[in-house]
Amino acid sequence: MLYSIISQDVENSLPLRVQSRPAHLERLKTLNAQGRLILAGPNPAIDSNDPGDAGFTGSTVVAQFDSLEDAQAWADTDPYIKAGVYASVVVKPFKLVLP
């Protein structure tokens, strides 16, 4: 089943994001290589694809996992959590309707 992982950053998270981004992206690349990643990306803090120093307010991932528990376990081990980037993470079942 698909699950959405919606993460909210702490304030001024950009330096923490930059530091731990390579490890964060490696996990997403693994999901993608397994054919399980639907989409992933950050939420810019301003209305721009390149927010510069404004940074980001969070991230969204939609991916396939065997269960809600598996999705939660995957989310709980994100390098951004260890680095203190995320203030909160919510994992929910997701039903793809379109496209």
C-alpha positions, 0 to 999 in steps of 0.5 A: 500500500502507499503511504504519505510521510509528511514532515515539518521542519524546525525553524532555521533548518537549512544548515541542518538539511545541507549537512545531512542531505546526502544520507537523506537522498540515498534512502530515497534513491534506494526506494526509487530503485526498488520501484516503491517511490511515487514522489518526494521533495521539500516544501520551500519556505517561499513561493520559489523552486529555489528558495535560497537562504529562506530554506524549507518548511518540511518534506513530503514522501509518497512511497509503497510499504508493506504496512503502516508500521513499516512506513513509520519505521522507515520514516523514524530512521530518516537522517533528517530526524537524527540531525534535528531537521524535523520537528514532527513527522506524520505517516498516513495511508495514501490512496492514489487516484490521479494520474 
